[in-house]
Amino acid sequence: MAAVTLMWEARAAAGRGADLLSWARARALTPAPARRETFRAEPDRVLVLTWWPDGVTPAELPDPPPELLHRPVHRWRFEPVPEDPPPPPRD
């Protein structure tokens, strides 16, 4: 199970969504994450989620060139939360 999930989200400058998406997809991470998914949304947003196992220092996507951005990149780190145990059966 992943020890941490990194979220990287950016909003592209007007009309530059395809360019930002291409830029993000072309960025290799070293070491490679256990899993990586890339998403897009209107207006011109790109989201990259990466999952990292215990013992690995996560590699972060860098900031794109400023001309691709509408605003600074947002980054968050998430850790898994164990599920609550089910309640005991009722008599």
C-alpha positions as CSV (number, residue, x, y, z in Angstrom):
1,M,0.0,0.0,0.0
2,A,1.2,3.5,-0.8
3,A,2.6,5.5,2.1
4,V,1.9,8.9,0.5
5,T,-0.1,10.2,-2.5
6,L,1.1,13.5,-4.0
7,M,-1.4,15.7,-5.8
8,W,-0.1,18.3,-8.3
9,E,-2.7,20.6,-9.9
10,A,-2.2,23.5,-12.3
11,R,-4.5,25.8,-14.3
12,A,-3.1,26.8,-17.7
13,A,-3.0,30.2,-19.2
14,A,-6.0,30.8,-21.5
15,G,-5.9,28.4,-24.4
16,R,-2.8,26.6,-23.2
17,G,-4.4,23.6,-21.6
18,A,-3.2,21.2,-24.2
19,D,0.3,22.6,-23.9
20,L,0.3,22.2,-20.1
21,L,-1.1,18.7,-20.4
22,S,1.7,17.7,-22.8
23,W,4.3,19.3,-20.6
24,A,3.1,17.4,-17.4
25,R,2.9,14.1,-19.3
26,A,6.4,14.5,-20.6
27,R,8.0,15.0,-17.1
28,A,9.7,11.8,-16.0
29,L,10.0,11.2,-12.2
30,T,13.0,9.6,-10.7
31,P,12.5,7.4,-8.9
32,A,9.3,6.4,-10.6
33,P,6.1,6.3,-8.5
34,A,4.3,3.0,-7.8
35,R,1.4,4.5,-9.7
36,R,0.8,7.8,-11.7
37,E,-2.5,9.1,-13.2
38,T,-3.0,12.3,-15.1
39,F,-6.4,14.1,-15.5
40,R,-7.7,17.2,-17.1
41,A,-10.7,19.4,-16.5
42,E,-12.2,22.6,-17.7
43,P,-11.1,25.4,-17.8
44,D,-7.6,24.2,-18.8
45,R,-6.7,22.4,-15.6
46,V,-4.3,19.5,-15.2
47,L,-4.1,17.2,-12.3
48,V,-1.4,14.6,-11.6
49,L,-1.6,12.0,-8.8
50,T,1.3,9.9,-7.8
51,W,1.4,7.1,-5.2
52,W,4.6,6.3,-3.3
53,P,5.5,3.3,-1.2
54,D,7.1,3.3,2.3
55,G,10.8,4.0,2.2
56,V,10.8,5.9,-1.0
57,T,11.4,9.7,-1.1
58,P,8.7,11.0,-3.5
59,A,9.8,12.9,-6.5
60,E,7.7,16.0,-7.2
61,L,6.8,17.5,-10.5
62,P,8.5,20.8,-11.0
63,D,6.8,24.1,-11.8
64,P,6.0,24.5,-15.5
65,P,7.3,27.4,-17.5
66,P,5.4,30.6,-16.3
67,E,3.9,31.2,-19.8
68,L,1.9,28.0,-19.4
69,L,0.3,29.0,-16.1
70,H,-2.7,31.1,-15.1
71,R,-1.7,30.8,-11.4
72,P,0.9,29.0,-9.3
73,V,0.7,25.2,-9.1
74,H,-1.1,23.7,-6.1
75,R,0.5,20.7,-4.3
76,W,-0.8,18.5,-1.5
77,R,0.5,15.3,0.2
78,F,-2.0,12.8,1.4
79,E,-1.5,9.8,3.7
80,P,-3.8,6.8,3.8
81,V,-6.2,6.6,6.7
82,P,-7.1,3.1,8.0
83,E,-10.7,2.2,7.7
84,D,-12.7,2.2,11.0
85,P,-13.4,-1.3,12.2
86,P,-17.0,-2.3,11.7
87,P,-19.2,-2.0,14.7
88,P,-19.8,-5.2,16.8
89,P,-22.9,-7.1,15.9
90,R,-26.0,-6.2,17.9
91,D,-27.6,-8.9,20.0
